[in-house]
Each structure stands twice: as structure tokens, then as C-alpha cells.
Amino acid sequence: MSPSTIITAVILAAASLSGAAAQDWPKERPIQIFGGFPTGAGTDIFARMLAEPLGKALGQTIVVDSRTGAGGNIGSEFVARAKPDGYTFLIGTAGTHAINATLYKQLNFDVMKDFEHVALLVDVPNVLIVNPKVLPDIKSCSDLLAAAKKEPGKLNYASTGNGASGHLAGAQFAQAAGIDIVHVPYRGTPPAMNAMMSGEAQLMFQQSIPIMAQLRAGTFRPLGITTAQKVAALPEVPPVAEACNLPGWESTTWYALFAPKGTPEPVVRRMNEEVNRILREPEFDRKIKDMGLVPLPSSIEEFKKVHAADIEKWRDRVRKSGAQVD
Amino acid sequence: MDLFGNLALGFSVAVTPTNLLFCLLGALVGTLIGVLPGIGPLATISMLLPLTYHFAPVTALIMLAGIYYGAQYGGSTTAILVKLPGETSSVVTTLDGHQMALQGRAGAALAIAALGSFFAGSVATLFIALASPPLARLGLQFQAPEYFALMALGLVGAVVLAHGAIDKAIGVTLLGLLLGLIGSDVNSGTERFTFGVPQLADGIGFVVIAMGLFGVADILVNLEKSEMPRLAAVIGRLWPSREEFRQAAPASVRGTVLGSLLGVLPGGSAALAAFSSYALEKKIAREPERFGRGAIEGVAGPESANNAGAQASFIPMLTLGIPANALMALMMGAMQIFGVAPSPRFIAEQPALFWGVVCSMWIGNLMLLVINLPLIGLWVQMLRLPYRLLHPTILLLCCIGVYSLNSSAIEVMFMLVFGALGYLLLKFGCEPAPLLLGFVLGPLMEENLRRALLVSRGNPWVFLERPISAALLAAAALLLIAVILPSFRRTRAQAFQE
């Protein structure tokens, strides 16, 4: 037997082994998708929406669960340490897998190396909002910039917490526009929205999912969106880059599906294919676009590139914003 | 549309057979998880959520709402019978409810809790129907200075909660404040007292502390006694006496008003309402020393308040689209999945949904009363269980309950540590309830103090310039004087006697 045949035999044996594992998958037991944020949060809502068609396509029940705390790090670490058998996945975000890598000085896991990249899901834009009852004269971003420049240090911007994407977007915005606005952090979306309604804070960069109904009802006035292009659900809202005359400015986060490092490649590929197919389904597409999200069907390789680039991008933004935890 | 038209529409939605069935189902599940310590409505609703995807949105909401207010009914059962708060809002019910049980008045306590809850639930339903929009606007008057003042008032109330030495009550409250500081500081993002343990980054859970201080500590103390009081011997009457009704009724009315008002506040909760009601009852009682020794007002008031508060907390969500607490945020997430996310235009856009859910709440409360009253006889039989069976069962349920919160084994360990702490506190004659209130209110008070100063750019007068905040602070100051003066006098009197 020549060395090359031995190698071929070994490769074949290995392939048949992993093939056997992939053949059984996903029949053995329900698949779990964990999120790092509580039930009812954006990631949780999205995971539940995805779980239904994905479960149907795979012929297996998908259970959405969460391991919350420490800005999503508890959930990430939990999945990073889980058995890589194709039954555990994580819905991560640019927050948990890019921002936190810089924001937290010490993470017990590596956001890049401890995970298999399964599928990029959606872009989640932040919307720059003001309350028209509190600031009736501010109808556009240039009005806002003029008001902020006239009285520096007077306006407050709310965020859902230190180092949250809305905080970083606000800091990045203030810096680019050369204005002085004061950051007021809250514990999550509900109290921050309350502060926006009562006028305690005057502006905010808020993720689109929880405020779509409020925008339709006219409670808040959207002045700009943090994506480079307009989104389908808010056709009248210009990108911040254009509305505020800040060419090239953007600040979006994404949701994505990860698995523990070492999850069999056929499983990861299959999940990637199914997710991309679902993201392209007209009905699913309409549902997520209604929430202001932008579907991002992409290959595993594209996902890895976006992730690596975003870690760099957010490292810069976190440092410039001065945001810190621990 | 007028109120009657709205209610007619609401009832026409709520009494369809499907909706009635799911209302009953929600109420039943709620009662059950309320009785089981630690397993709260939050965990249950997030588990049951996927089942509701195929329902009509109104049916799903009716059931989920039923679980929530049903849990407030059930929570009092274990609090009264075995001094274990099933829900956070029933912590104060343990104080007098369990004393009543020890005196053979468990049936009366349970009946008053159920009747008080029903009364509060009915009034709160009417309240939502009549006054939702103006109440929600009132809630918006509350900014950081007002929250700070409210929490300050609550903390003074914490001292009132304790019977016995006032210095111990203050000490225990301060300990609660320190425990509340554990976790990330919201203003600066700095982690405090976490020792690098990621599970501590968001602080310690209320349930973890409550189960430890009440459930575990109580078992430890009981194990020491060589001779157990035979609870079975003191089962007594199942129905309150006329005198008990007379004492409980006004307390229940006051609790309902307080609960409805505090429930409307975003960030307010059923637990805060129950605590405040207890403090109020004790303050206005002619013989405050009866409290902690089986005063029925101490059961009627808080139990009414927590149910009213639970239902009123729907108001900011349904009328403004702002969830008042974590559970409402979850409900709102569910509504988003159904494509009916609430906003200030919700009532106008979805009248059938809004009024259907509101009317189902009244029906649900009626069902809960019918379920709970006959069960009293059964629950009381639980007291016949010998301690060698009861104690391990309670301990097991506490562990399961705490584990079910975040599926975290470390939190079960934390609970045991708090059990040991609670044991020490009881040994030193310290009441653990003020600790819990300090734990809940302290961090909120600090957060809002710093936020108020941040927004006012460091002007401390902001607390007195705003009328609501000034009034609340004045009330806190008065209460503080009222608490401290007599107890000083009493200590002096005691000193002279010796």
C-alpha cells in the first residue's frame, strides 16, 4: 500500500465518520438556539421568528432559550463551552461579538476563535429619534445640529446602557458632527423610551424593532437612520450620512447565528443554506422588513469577513467614545 | 365610543368559548406557578410563548395576562402556609399571614387574600377601562427626581416594616442597600463587588435572595428546635370571622388604590405596591404592635395592592407602548410577534383587542376566586404534612425555582449562602423583610439620584423645585420623624424601667 492510498483511506474513513454524524443530525433531539438577552428582546423575537420555518425545514423542533447577563457575554460563553454536536446555536450580535471584544477588558472566550460562523442574519439599524412634543421645531437633522451648536451641552441623548450600540452611535455622531450632547444611560429599552416620552432625554439612537409602532403612531420623529441606505419599512427616513451632511457616516449592528467551535462542517453548511433560503422567502422577507431590518443572506466566508472587519471598526469607535465597563 | 359600548365590545370578545377556555387555562397555570416558589410568571410565559403563535392575538394575550395576575393569587398561598413567598410581591404576606396560620387562622388568611385580590382585580379592571390614558400621562410626569423621591419614601417605609428594634431594622436595610450595589453601575458601566464573576455582573436576583432569606433560613431555624409546634393541631376555622372582615375591608380598599397608582408608574411593580400597602396599614393602625403577630390588615392590604398593581402595570404598555416591567416587556415582545405592537394609538387601532383583554381580566379574576376559595380547604391540609416531608419539599422547590430563572447552578449556591445569612439574621433577632426592600429600592434610588443630577447638570435643588418630587420628599421626612420619635421615647422608657 502506497502512502497516498493510506492517506486516502484515512480521509475516506474520517469522511464516513463525520458523514454518519451528519446523517443522524438533526433527528436525535430538539435543537436549541440561545440568546444572550432576555425573552422579548430583539434577538429573542428574531430567533423565535426564525425558529418556526427553520424547524420545519430541518424536521426538528427548535427551542429558543436565553442565558442572560453581562451584556450578552453569559450567553456567548455558555454556547462557546457547549458540546459542538450541532444541537446548540447562539444568536449573537455585533454587540456581543464585536463591541464586547473591546468594551470588556477580560472575556473568558474569544469572539472569533471559539465559534463556528453559521449565518449572518439581518442588519439592525438604529434610528435617530426626537420627541415632537418636546422639540416641536426640530424637523430635520440639520435643525437638530443647529440647536445643539447654539446651546452646547444642553441636549441629552438616551441610551439603553453603557456600551450599547445606541450609546456608541450617539458618541460617534457627536464627534463627527462636532456637537456637545450629554449621554444619559438607562437600563434597557423601556426606561429609555420612557425618558424620551417624558422629555428627560431629547434624542436617542434606538434600534428599530421596538419602536416601529411608535414611529407609525407619530410618538417619535425619525430624523435619520444609521444605515448607509434607506430601509424598506421607513422609506421617508434618510440615512444620517445624508440628513446630517456627514458623508460616509454609518453605524449598524447585525444579528448572526453562531455555533460552538468544532460543530461538524456539514451541519454548519446545512444551517447556512436553510437560513439563507428562509431569509429569501417573500413572506419572511416582508415580516422582517416591516420591523425595519435588512436581511443579509451570505456565505459563511462572507460572514467571517464582515465579522473580522467589524471587530476592528467597533474597536475604534469604543475607544473614541470613551465607553467602558469593568 | 362610550364606556358601555366599549365594555360590550370587550365582553363580546372575551366570552367566546375559546377565549373563556384560555382565560381559565391562564388563571389555572398562574395559580399553580404562583404556589410553586421561585417559578415565576416570567419564566412560565417565556416557555409557553411558542404555544400561542397559532392563536388569535387576543386569545394569546388573554391567556398570558391570566398567568400573570393568576400568579399574584397563588403567591400568597405558600407565603401564608409555610412562610415562603411564592412571588416577590408576596414577601410581606409572610409577615402576618404566616403568623395567622400559626394561630390556626390559615383559612381566614387565605380567604381574605383571595377575596382582597378579587376586589382589587375588579376595581383595577374598571380603573383600566375608565382612566387608562390620563393615568398613563400621569406616569410620564415621573422623571429621575420623582423616582428618587419615591424610592426615598419607600426606604423610610422599610424601617416601618420591621417590628422590634429600630437600629436593627436600619442596619438590615443598609445591608440590603449594599447587596443591591453588586453588579454593573448603570451610569458609569463600572462593575462593583463582582470579583470578576460574570454571573454577578447584573447583580443578584431578587428571587435568589428571597428564597434564601425566607425559605432556607426558616428551615434551618426550625431544624434547631427539638420540639416542633404541631401545625396540624391548629388548623382551625376556614372562614374569616365578622370581626376579621370588618378589619380587612378598609385595608383592602386602601391597598387597591395604592396598588393601582403604583402599578401605573413605569418601573413600579406589584412588589413595591405590596410593601407600601403594608407600611401604610401599619402606620395608620390604632395598635401597630399587632403587626407581625397576625394582623389581618397586613394580609388584606398587600394582597389587594399586589393584584391591583399587577393589573395596573398593563396601563403604560397598552396605552403608551411602554412596558412597566420585565414581564410587560415580554408581553410586548409577544404582541410584536403577533404583529400588534402597542403604541399610543393602540386603543383606537385595536379596540376589540384592547377591550377584549381588559374585560377578560375581570372574568379571569372571577374564575380565580371560584378556583381559589374551594382550594383553601385543600391547601390547609398541607399543614398536616410532617416537617420531615415538608422541609425537603420546600428546599427542593426553592432549588428548582432558583435554577429555573437562568438555568444557573451558581445562583442555587448563592441562595444557600443567603439561607445561612438569613439564619444568622434570625438568630440576632433581625427581620429580613427590610433587607429585601433596601435591596430593591437602594439601587433604583442611587441610579435615579445620579441621573437626576446628570440631567440637571449638577443642580441639587432639582429635587425641591419639582412639585411631585418635593411632596414625596416631604412625606418621607415626616414619616421618618414619626418613626424615630416614638421609638426613641420607648427606648428611653425601657432604659428607665431597668
HADDOCK unambig.tbl for C-alpha pairs under 7 A between the chains (distance, minus, plus):
assign (segid A and resid 39 and name CA) (segid B and resid 46 and name CA) 6.29 0.50 0.50
assign (segid A and resid 39 and name CA) (segid B and resid 330 and name CA) 6.01 0.50 0.50
assign (segid A and resid 40 and name CA) (segid B and resid 329 and name CA) 6.16 0.50 0.50
assign (segid A and resid 40 and name CA) (segid B and resid 330 and name CA) 4.42 0.50 0.50
assign (segid A and resid 40 and name CA) (segid B and resid 333 and name CA) 4.28 0.50 0.50
assign (segid A and resid 40 and name CA) (segid B and resid 334 and name CA) 6.83 0.50 0.50
assign (segid A and resid 41 and name CA) (segid B and resid 333 and name CA) 6.91 0.50 0.50
assign (segid A and resid 45 and name CA) (segid B and resid 333 and name CA) 6.55 0.50 0.50
assign (segid A and resid 45 and name CA) (segid B and resid 337 and name CA) 6.88 0.50 0.50
assign (segid A and resid 67 and name CA) (segid B and resid 406 and name CA) 6.15 0.50 0.50
assign (segid A and resid 69 and name CA) (segid B and resid 199 and name CA) 6.99 0.50 0.50
assign (segid A and resid 69 and name CA) (segid B and resid 201 and name CA) 6.78 0.50 0.50
assign (segid A and resid 69 and name CA) (segid B and resid 202 and name CA) 5.87 0.50 0.50
assign (segid A and resid 70 and name CA) (segid B and resid 198 and name CA) 6.38 0.50 0.50
assign (segid A and resid 70 and name CA) (segid B and resid 201 and name CA) 5.26 0.50 0.50
assign (segid A and resid 70 and name CA) (segid B and resid 202 and name CA) 6.14 0.50 0.50
assign (segid A and resid 74 and name CA) (segid B and resid 198 and name CA) 6.84 0.50 0.50
assign (segid A and resid 161 and name CA) (segid B and resid 186 and name CA) 6.59 0.50 0.50
assign (segid A and resid 162 and name CA) (segid B and resid 186 and name CA) 6.88 0.50 0.50
assign (segid A and resid 162 and name CA) (segid B and resid 189 and name CA) 5.59 0.50 0.50
assign (segid A and resid 185 and name CA) (segid B and resid 186 and name CA) 6.64 0.50 0.50
assign (segid A and resid 185 and name CA) (segid B and resid 187 and name CA) 6.00 0.50 0.50
assign (segid A and resid 186 and name CA) (segid B and resid 186 and name CA) 6.70 0.50 0.50
assign (segid A and resid 187 and name CA) (segid B and resid 186 and name CA) 6.66 0.50 0.50
assign (segid A and resid 190 and name CA) (segid B and resid 322 and name CA) 5.88 0.50 0.50
assign (segid A and resid 190 and name CA) (segid B and resid 323 and name CA) 5.97 0.50 0.50
assign (segid A and resid 194 and name CA) (segid B and resid 322 and name CA) 6.74 0.50 0.50
assign (segid A and resid 198 and name CA) (segid B and resid 140 and name CA) 5.13 0.50 0.50
assign (segid A and resid 198 and name CA) (segid B and resid 141 and name CA) 6.63 0.50 0.50
assign (segid A and resid 200 and name CA) (segid B and resid 143 and name CA) 6.59 0.50 0.50
assign (segid A and resid 213 and name CA) (segid B and resid 341 and name CA) 5.97 0.50 0.50
assign (segid A and resid 213 and name CA) (segid B and resid 342 and name CA) 6.58 0.50 0.50
assign (segid A and resid 213 and name CA) (segid B and resid 343 and name CA) 5.71 0.50 0.50
assign (segid A and resid 214 and name CA) (segid B and resid 343 and name CA) 5.27 0.50 0.50
assign (segid A and resid 217 and name CA) (segid B and resid 343 and name CA) 6.57 0.50 0.50
assign (segid A and resid 217 and name CA) (segid B and resid 344 and name CA) 6.73 0.50 0.50
assign (segid A and resid 217 and name CA) (segid B and resid 345 and name CA) 6.01 0.50 0.50
assign (segid A and resid 324 and name CA) (segid B and resid 189 and name CA) 6.02 0.50 0.50
assign (segid A and resid 325 and name CA) (segid B and resid 189 and name CA) 4.35 0.50 0.50
assign (segid A and resid 325 and name CA) (segid B and resid 190 and name CA) 4.93 0.50 0.50
assign (segid A and resid 325 and name CA) (segid B and resid 191 and name CA) 6.70 0.50 0.50
assign (segid A and resid 326 and name CA) (segid B and resid 189 and name CA) 6.64 0.50 0.50
assign (segid A and resid 326 and name CA) (segid B and resid 190 and name CA) 4.68 0.50 0.50
assign (segid A and resid 326 and name CA) (segid B and resid 191 and name CA) 4.72 0.50 0.50
